[in-house]
């Protein structure tokens, strides 16, 4: 569904992404692993148009995304669950969910009712402000906010960051449900256990380059790769 080829991105004078290439398919979860500072968030921001690519291609079903503005990429069906959650703290849960909602073209589009079925806590707190929620509830909210745009691709940047283990498990369950419903999930994650549990395909990013790719089972059977590139 989405193909990245020979992607080069700078942050100021820092040469971060150095020829990254990967493919993420529909109805699957593609996970990007790597130590801190290896370029994972830069990759997310380049895919979303928040950072310009100096060179390379980001193709979504034949539509080129590189060089487009974030709102244009969002209109193509790409949604972001950002690192650090970034809820609108002064708005209610329901206002956060509906602010950027778009109608979907599928037979079963995402609606408030579907989000509340997925996250019952949000239904009970729909009138509460974003600032009133716990960290786990805020993470539920930003995932719900993203799927309310009815995307084809869901980009998730460190969704388990700062969460209790029981909420991390919930995030994993939700990712599994989303891919079963046909969504293409591109997951950037530091939590090794979550990453290998939900991934159909894994890429390891190191020094701004893809240094390994394979399945979760292949990574589990590659202790040298885990130790060298992940410290696991």
C-alpha positions as CSV (number, residue, x, y, z in Angstrom):
1,X,0.0,0.0,0.0
2,X,2.8,2.5,0.9
3,X,6.3,2.2,-0.5
4,X,9.3,4.3,0.5
5,X,12.3,4.4,-1.8
6,X,15.7,5.9,-1.4
7,X,14.5,8.5,1.2
8,X,17.0,11.1,2.3
9,X,16.0,13.7,4.9
10,X,18.0,16.4,6.8
11,X,17.2,18.1,10.1
12,X,19.0,21.4,9.6
13,X,22.5,20.4,8.7
14,X,22.1,16.9,10.2
15,X,21.9,14.2,7.5
16,X,19.4,11.8,9.2
17,X,17.7,9.5,6.7
18,X,20.3,8.1,4.3
19,X,18.5,6.2,1.6
20,X,15.7,4.5,3.5
21,X,13.5,2.0,1.7
22,X,10.5,0.0,3.0
23,X,7.1,-1.3,2.1
24,X,4.0,-1.5,4.3
25,X,1.0,-3.4,3.0
26,X,-2.7,-3.2,3.7
27,X,-4.3,-5.3,6.5
28,X,-0.9,-5.7,8.2
29,X,1.4,-4.1,10.7
30,X,4.8,-3.0,9.6
31,X,7.1,-2.1,12.5
32,X,10.2,0.1,12.6
33,X,12.6,-0.7,15.4
34,X,15.8,1.0,16.4
35,X,17.7,2.6,19.2
36,X,17.1,6.3,20.1
37,X,18.5,8.8,17.6
38,X,18.5,6.4,14.7
39,X,16.0,8.3,12.6
40,X,12.6,6.7,13.4
41,X,10.7,9.9,14.3
42,X,12.4,11.6,11.3
43,X,11.0,8.9,9.1
44,X,7.5,9.4,10.5
45,X,7.7,13.2,10.1
46,X,8.9,12.8,6.5
47,X,6.1,10.4,5.6
48,X,3.6,12.9,7.1
49,X,5.1,15.9,5.3
50,X,6.2,17.5,8.5
51,X,9.8,17.4,7.3
52,X,10.7,17.7,3.6
53,X,12.5,14.9,1.9
54,X,15.7,16.0,0.1
55,X,15.5,13.0,-2.2
56,X,13.4,9.9,-2.7
57,X,9.8,8.7,-3.1
58,X,6.9,7.9,-0.8
59,X,4.2,6.2,-2.9
60,X,0.7,5.4,-1.7
61,X,-1.1,3.3,-4.2
62,X,0.4,5.2,-7.1
63,X,0.1,8.7,-5.5
64,X,3.4,10.4,-4.7
65,X,3.3,11.9,-1.1
66,X,6.9,13.3,-1.0
67,X,6.8,17.1,-1.4
68,X,3.2,17.4,-0.4
69,X,1.9,19.3,2.7
70,X,0.6,17.4,5.7
71,X,-3.0,18.3,5.0
72,X,-2.7,17.0,1.5
73,X,-1.2,13.7,2.8
74,X,-4.0,13.4,5.3
75,X,-6.5,13.8,2.5
76,X,-4.9,10.9,0.7
77,X,-5.8,8.7,3.7
78,X,-2.8,8.8,6.0
79,X,-3.4,9.5,9.7
80,X,-0.9,10.0,12.5
81,X,-0.8,8.9,16.1
82,X,2.0,11.3,17.3
83,X,4.6,10.6,19.9
84,X,3.6,12.3,23.2
85,X,-0.1,12.0,22.4
86,X,-0.8,15.8,21.9
87,X,-4.5,15.9,22.8
88,X,-6.3,19.2,22.7
89,X,-6.4,19.6,26.5
90,X,-9.1,22.2,26.6
91,X,-11.5,20.3,24.4
92,X,-13.8,17.4,25.5
93,X,-13.1,13.8,24.5
94,X,-16.0,14.1,21.9
95,X,-14.7,17.3,20.5
96,X,-11.2,15.8,20.1
97,X,-12.7,12.9,18.3
98,X,-14.9,14.9,15.9
99,X,-12.6,17.8,15.2
100,X,-10.8,16.2,12.2
101,X,-13.4,13.5,11.4
102,X,-14.0,12.6,7.8
103,X,-16.4,10.3,6.2
104,X,-15.0,7.0,5.0
105,X,-15.7,5.3,1.7
106,X,-15.8,1.8,3.2
107,X,-18.8,-0.2,4.0
108,X,-18.1,0.1,7.7
109,X,-16.6,3.6,8.3
110,X,-15.3,4.8,11.6
111,X,-17.9,6.7,13.7
112,X,-18.1,7.9,17.3
113,X,-20.1,4.8,18.1
114,X,-17.4,2.5,16.7
115,X,-14.6,4.3,18.6
116,X,-16.6,4.1,21.8
117,X,-17.1,0.4,21.3
118,X,-13.4,0.1,20.8
119,X,-12.6,2.2,23.9
120,X,-15.5,2.1,26.4
121,X,-13.6,4.4,28.8
122,X,-13.9,7.2,26.3
123,X,-17.6,6.7,26.1
124,X,-17.9,7.2,29.8
125,X,-15.7,10.3,29.7
126,X,-17.0,11.9,26.5
127,X,-17.8,15.1,28.3
128,X,-14.4,15.4,30.1
129,X,-11.7,17.6,28.8
130,X,-8.5,16.1,27.4
131,X,-6.5,17.4,30.4
132,X,-8.8,15.3,32.7
133,X,-7.7,12.0,31.2
134,X,-5.0,9.6,32.4
135,X,-2.1,8.9,30.1
136,X,-3.7,5.7,29.0
137,X,-7.0,7.3,28.2
138,X,-5.2,10.1,26.3
139,X,-3.5,7.4,24.2
140,X,-6.9,5.8,23.5
141,X,-8.2,9.2,22.5
142,X,-5.4,10.0,20.0
143,X,-5.8,6.6,18.4
144,X,-9.6,7.2,18.2
145,X,-9.0,10.7,16.8
146,X,-6.8,9.2,14.1
147,X,-9.2,6.5,13.0
148,X,-12.1,9.0,12.9
149,X,-10.4,10.4,9.8
150,X,-11.2,7.0,8.2
151,X,-7.6,6.5,7.0
152,X,-6.1,3.8,4.8
153,X,-2.7,4.1,6.5
154,X,-2.3,4.6,10.3
155,X,1.2,5.9,11.3
156,X,1.9,5.4,15.0
157,X,4.9,6.9,16.7
158,X,5.8,5.3,20.0
159,X,2.2,4.6,21.1
160,X,3.4,2.7,24.2
161,X,5.6,5.5,25.6
162,X,4.9,6.1,29.3
163,X,2.1,3.7,29.6
164,X,1.4,1.0,32.2
165,X,1.9,-2.6,31.0
166,X,-1.9,-3.3,31.0
167,X,-2.4,-0.3,28.7
168,X,0.5,-1.4,26.5
169,X,-1.3,-4.7,26.1
170,X,-4.5,-2.9,25.2
171,X,-2.6,-0.9,22.5
172,X,-1.4,-4.2,21.1
173,X,-4.9,-5.6,21.0
174,X,-6.2,-2.5,19.2
175,X,-3.4,-2.6,16.6
176,X,-4.3,-6.3,15.9
177,X,-8.0,-5.4,15.5
178,X,-7.2,-2.5,13.2
179,X,-5.1,-4.6,10.8
180,X,-7.7,-7.4,10.8
181,X,-10.2,-4.7,9.6
182,X,-7.9,-4.0,6.6
183,X,-5.9,-1.0,7.9
184,X,-2.3,-0.6,7.0
185,X,-0.4,0.2,10.2
186,X,3.1,1.6,10.2
187,X,4.3,1.4,13.7
188,X,7.4,3.0,15.2
189,X,8.1,1.5,18.6
190,X,10.7,1.2,21.3
191,X,8.9,-1.5,23.3
192,X,10.4,-4.7,21.8
193,X,7.7,-7.0,23.2
194,X,4.9,-5.0,21.7
195,X,6.7,-4.6,18.4
196,X,7.3,-8.3,17.8
197,X,3.9,-9.3,19.0
198,X,1.9,-7.2,16.5
199,X,4.3,-7.0,13.5
200,X,3.8,-8.8,10.3
201,X,7.1,-7.3,9.0
202,X,9.9,-5.6,10.9
203,X,12.5,-3.2,9.7
204,X,15.5,-2.1,11.9
205,X,16.7,1.4,11.4
206,X,20.3,2.3,12.4
207,X,22.3,5.3,11.5
208,X,19.6,6.5,9.2
209,X,19.6,3.3,7.1
210,X,17.6,0.1,7.1
211,X,20.1,-2.5,8.3
212,X,17.7,-5.6,8.7
213,X,14.3,-6.7,7.7
214,X,12.2,-9.8,8.3
215,X,9.4,-11.3,10.3
216,X,9.1,-11.4,14.1
217,X,10.0,-15.0,14.2
218,X,13.2,-14.4,12.2
219,X,14.2,-11.6,14.5
220,X,13.6,-13.8,17.6
221,X,15.9,-16.3,16.0
222,X,18.6,-13.7,15.3
223,X,20.2,-12.9,18.7
224,X,23.2,-11.2,17.1
225,X,21.0,-8.7,15.2
226,X,18.9,-8.0,18.4
227,X,22.0,-7.3,20.5
228,X,23.9,-5.2,17.9
229,X,21.1,-3.0,16.7
230,X,18.5,-3.0,19.6
231,X,20.5,-3.9,22.7
232,X,18.1,-6.7,23.4
